[in-house]
Amino acid sequence: MRTYTSHYGPPTLTVAILSLNEAHRIASCIRSACFADEVVLVDAGSVDGTPEIARALGAQVFIYPDWQGFSVQRDRLLAHATSDYVFFLDADEEISPDLSREIREVVASGEKAVWALHWVQIAFGRQLTRMKSSGNVERLFWRSDVRSFEGVVHEHAVLHEARPVLQLRHRLTHHSRETIYGSLLKMTQYAHLGAIKRLQKGKTGGIFRGALSGATIFTRLYIFRRGFLCGPEGFLYCMFAGLEAFFRYVALEYDRERLEEVVKR
């Protein structure tokens, strides 16, 4: 298979991180990425010292407090990255030693493709190891292949040309839910963004549609993905996912005028 290398030597890697008020997690996140040639962080206006911690650990930090959605922040990361490859990481995630070795092998190969991976979810202090893996998100790219990102939430990369999607064997650690309070805030944010995404697609909402969606998501995670094997933490994880699905369709019905105003901006 043909490979590609940098004009100045072996291929290089940028780990690109999004953050907002992640002072309690950002150090672990950046340390897990220290194998990269550069670490770039785009912050959405943290007030808890996240940028200062990141700079102290050697990351290049750029602050954009004018929040316009996840896709815009990803585009900003892409603009600041300078390496041949870019791996997108969130501040509540960590790259394990096994995954870092696998990423380094990919970078050394010089291959052009897209690499996806699964998460290891950690919820309320418990690693949900007995739950079937979730995610399969695309995170590693040849940088110049990526034109932009699209989507207000669960955004995806738009490439200049199609590339094969390959699977990384090792999983990415995701501290998805740490406290009930934080989970409620996250649920509200993602339900709102999910409602906007569905409004843009012309979908309708309502109590019944939300109840059906929420029950489907909960059943899929708790029963078919074996969340029931992970004790109370597994139940809470699945319940919050179901509630998020429920409220995004309820918001689409009852907050429609406000959502339409947001879309028009």
Residue pairs with C-beta under 8 A, 6 or more apart in sequence:
1 111
3 109
3 110
3 111
4 11
4 84
4 110
4 111
4 112
4 142
5 11
5 84
5 110
6 12
6 84
10 108
10 110
11 83
11 84
11 85
11 107
11 108
11 110
12 37
12 38
12 82
12 83
12 84
12 85
12 107
13 35
13 36
13 37
13 38
13 83
13 84
13 85
13 86
13 87
13 103
13 104
13 107
14 36
14 37
14 38
14 39
14 40
14 81
14 82
14 83
14 85
14 86
14 87
14 143
15 33
15 36
15 38
15 39
15 40
15 86
15 87
15 89
15 95
16 40
16 41
16 42
16 74
16 77
16 78
16 80
16 81
16 86
16 87
16 88
16 89
17 26
17 29
17 30
17 33
17 39
17 40
17 41
17 42
17 54
17 59
17 77
17 89
17 90
17 91
18 41
18 42
18 44
18 70
18 73
18 74
18 77
18 88
18 89
18 90
18 91
19 26
19 41
19 42
19 43
19 44
19 46
19 50
19 51
19 54
19 90
19 91
20 43
20 44
20 45
20 46
20 50
20 91
21 46
21 47
21 48
21 50
22 29
22 46
22 48
22 50
22 91
22 92
23 46
23 48
23 49
23 50
23 53
25 91
25 92
25 175
26 41
26 50
26 53
26 54
26 91
27 53
27 57
28 94
29 89
29 90
29 91
29 92
29 93
29 94
30 39
30 41
30 54
30 57
30 58
30 59
31 57
32 94
32 95
32 96
32 100
32 173
33 39
33 87
33 89
33 95
33 100
34 57
34 58
35 100
35 103
35 104
36 83
36 87
37 83
38 60
38 81
38 82
38 83
39 54
39 57
39 58
39 59
39 60
40 59
40 60
40 62
40 77
40 80
40 81
41 51
41 54
41 59
41 60
41 61
41 62
42 62
42 63
42 64
42 73
42 76
42 77
42 80
43 50
43 51
43 54
43 61
43 62
43 63
43 64
44 63
44 64
44 65
44 67
44 73
45 63
45 64
45 65
45 67
50 91
51 61
51 63
54 61
55 61
60 80
62 76
62 80
64 73
64 76
67 73
69 151
69 152
69 153
69 155
69 193
70 149
70 151
70 152
70 153
70 155
70 193
71 148
71 149
71 150
71 151
71 152
71 155
72 149
74 88
74 149
74 155
74 157
75 148
75 149
77 86
77 88
78 86
78 143
78 146
78 148
78 149
81 143
83 143
84 107
84 110
84 142
84 143
84 144
85 106
85 107
85 140
85 141
85 142
85 143
86 140
86 141
86 143
86 146
87 95
87 103
87 139
87 140
88 139
88 140
88 141
89 95
89 139
89 172
90 174
92 174
92 175
92 176
93 119
93 172
93 173
93 174
93 175
94 172
94 173
94 175
95 103
95 172
95 173
96 170
96 171
96 172
96 173
98 170
99 117
99 168
99 170
99 171
99 172
102 168
102 169
102 170
103 140
103 168
106 115
106 140
106 168
112 142
112 145
112 163
113 142
113 163
113 164
113 165
113 166
114 138
114 140
114 141
114 145
114 157
114 159
114 163
114 164
114 165
114 166
115 138
115 139
115 140
115 141
115 165
115 166
115 167
115 168
116 136
116 137
116 138
116 139
116 165
116 166
116 167
116 168
117 135
117 136
117 137
117 139
117 140
117 167
117 168
117 170
117 171
117 172
118 133
118 134
118 135
118 136
118 171
118 172
119 133
119 134
119 135
119 137
119 171
119 172
119 173
119 174
119 176
120 127
120 128
120 129
120 133
120 171
120 172
120 173
120 174
121 127
121 128
121 131
121 134
121 174
121 176
121 237
122 128
122 173
122 174
122 175
122 176
123 176
123 177
123 178
123 230
123 233
123 234
123 236
123 237
124 177
124 178
124 179
124 232
124 233
124 236
124 237
125 178
125 233
126 230
126 231
126 233
126 234
128 227
128 230
128 233
128 234
128 237
129 230
130 226
130 229
130 230
130 234
131 221
131 225
131 226
131 227
131 229
131 230
131 234
131 237
132 224
132 225
132 226
133 171
134 221
134 225
135 172
135 174
136 167
138 156
138 157
138 165
139 172
140 168
141 157
141 159
142 163
144 160
145 159
145 160
145 161
145 163
146 157
146 158
146 159
146 160
147 157
147 158
147 159
147 160
148 157
148 158
149 155
149 156
149 157
149 158
150 156
150 158
151 197
152 193
152 196
152 197
152 200
153 190
153 193
153 194
153 196
153 197
154 197
176 237
177 183
177 186
177 236
177 237
177 240
180 236
183 236
183 240
186 240
187 240
187 243
187 244
187 247
188 247
190 244
190 248
191 243
191 244
191 247
191 248
191 251
192 248
192 251
192 255
192 259
194 244
194 245
194 248
195 205
195 248
195 249
195 251
195 252
195 255
195 259
196 259
196 262
196 263
198 205
198 248
198 249
198 252
199 252
199 256
199 259
199 260
199 263
200 263
203 252
204 252
204 253
205 248
205 249
205 250
205 251
205 252
205 253
205 254
205 256
206 249
206 250
206 252
206 253
207 250
207 253
209 249
209 253
210 245
210 246
210 247
210 248
210 249
210 250
210 253
211 246
213 245
213 246
213 248
213 249
214 242
214 243
214 244
214 245
214 246
215 242
216 245
217 238
217 241
217 242
217 244
217 245
218 238
218 239
218 241
218 242
221 227
221 237
221 238
221 241
221 242
222 228
222 234
222 235
222 238
227 234
227 235
227 237
227 238
228 234
228 235
230 237
251 259
252 259
